[in-house]
Amino acid sequence: MAEIHKKMLAEVKDKVVFHEALQRGLTYIDSVLERNVYPTDEALDNLNQFDESMPEEPSSAMDVIRKLDHYGSPATVAQIGGRYFGFVNGSVVPSGLSAKLLASFWDQNTAMYVISPIAAKLETVVQQWLKSLFGLPEQTVAGFVSGTSAANLCGLAAARFRVLKNQGWDINQRGFHGAPPIRIITSKEAHSTVIKALGLLGFGYNLIEFVETDSQGRIRADLIPELDDKSILILAAGNVNSGSFDNFSEICLTARKADAWIHIDGAFGLWASGTKKLSHLTRGIEQANSWAVDGHKTLNTPYDCGIVLCSDKEALTSALHMSAGYLVLSDTRDGMFYTPEMSRRARIIELWATLKYLGTVGIDQMVYEMHERAKQFAAELSGIDGFTVMNEVVFNQVIVVCESDSLTEKVLGFIQQDRVCWVGGSTWKGKKVIRISVCSWATTEQDVSVSVHSFKSCLDKALGKE
Ligand SMILES: *Cc1c(COP(=O)(O)O)cnc(C)c1O
């Protein structure tokens, strides 16, 4: 038996390294709710401890874990805590995290039923749950992918397949060359991953018909060009800056009548439909044909967890797998037919554990709480001279500006250096803005107030008042 083999066997048997990893993870959790959100300069400098050439000799698993924790943990962004408001990320709920821990030992590949019956079962169950939670048509199927980037790609690939098929063109057989034209209609504020997906699918940027948005970033329904059965219309549930929602009821009805394919990018916003007081925002989404949503944002599953939902199973499976036909008809689920990849880690385990744990009541409460904290953020900032909230806080996003672009950027820089919280910058309606996204279950009223306090002192500092 090779040396390395003996070593691994011994480490598996004595389990010390697994206990060590767990212990260090628990220590991390203890401090992460309190500590500086962004790594200190020292922690960042120490990352050069990882600069080494590929080791020649094996090392002990214990040494690997110790090094990772010693230099790695301090250089993480405290994203699972309550004061990370950057981009639209999310924390992780306890059941999701612990299910991931357990499932780490399983190391399941969810390509096919025969490779992992448990993963196939959970995918089947969760598909049903999500359909009912979002109120989608009964025939809707789900693919479990890495995030909404991938989900947008899958949904739009299904759209491309179906729109061409309806015109007597099989893209799988004949490719794009000489295919009948397809129209793509979306808003000027479509998320960059929508544009990327379109590019990957062979739709050039200049071919996209971009529609103006209103003051909140919603697509202007009155400016959407006449649609037809060669059209793919892409809408948004949750504008990445303002959190606004397109007017689905009205737009989808018209688009449906015209036989257009409707895809909704609902990365973080689709979860509004699981919230009683906010579900009006997503009214009408059931009329679409495909939907993209993340587990790892609003729902707070661990990364990477995205879902594509599609009411046209044939279009989705045909778009993603040319050989789908007969295998999909087996009575068990082979997850690979609903995703571009064959082998995938079984992210469904954490998604299932999160949904099972929260239930519809827990989702309702958790998501509404994020909304309340966003409202609190906006209200407290509005009370400070020098900050202006630019958007209606309909969901979890707040856009703030100072008196000028340069001041906004300066204040943002100071806030990021302060490390009490972390927020990012963006551009909105031609202005440099600070974008606040509340999407951690762990965010408390106190977290918001402490963060607002940091905003205030950074503004004072930028104005030379300190
Ligand atoms: C985050 C986001 C995406 C991309 O999702 P990933 O999970 O990062 O791939 C797409 N659309 C919107 C609106 C988003 O917020």
The ligand as a Tripos MOL2 file, in Angstrom:
@<TRIPOS>MOLECULE
LIG
   15    15     1     0     0
SMALL
NO_CHARGES

@<TRIPOS>ATOM
      1 C1        -27.4230   38.1550   -8.4320 C.3       1 LIG1
      2 C2        -28.2810   38.3540   -9.5990 C.ar      1 LIG1
      3 C3        -28.1090   37.6040  -10.7660 C.ar      1 LIG1
      4 C4        -26.9730   36.6270  -10.9050 C.3       1 LIG1
      5 O1        -27.1310   35.5820   -9.9950 O.3       1 LIG1
      6 P1        -25.8970   34.6960   -9.4820 P.3       1 LIG1
      7 O2        -26.5200   33.8210   -8.4660 O.co2     1 LIG1
      8 O3        -24.8920   35.6580   -8.9190 O.co2     1 LIG1
      9 O4        -25.3550   33.9670  -10.6460 O.co2     1 LIG1
     10 C5        -28.9900   37.8040  -11.7960 C.ar      1 LIG1
     11 N1        -29.9910   38.6910  -11.7010 N.ar      1 LIG1
     12 C6        -30.2010   39.4410  -10.5990 C.ar      1 LIG1
     13 C7        -31.3320   40.4050  -10.5600 C.3       1 LIG1
     14 C8        -29.3480   39.2910   -9.5040 C.ar      1 LIG1
     15 O5        -29.5320   40.0180   -8.4050 O.3       1 LIG1
@<TRIPOS>BOND
     1     1     2 1
     2     2     3 ar
     3     2    14 ar
     4     3     4 1
     5     3    10 ar
     6     4     5 1
     7     5     6 1
     8     6     7 2
     9     6     8 1
    10     6     9 1
    11    10    11 ar
    12    11    12 ar
    13    12    13 1
    14    12    14 ar
    15    14    15 1
@<TRIPOS>SUBSTRUCTURE
     1 LIG1         1 GROUP 0 **** ****
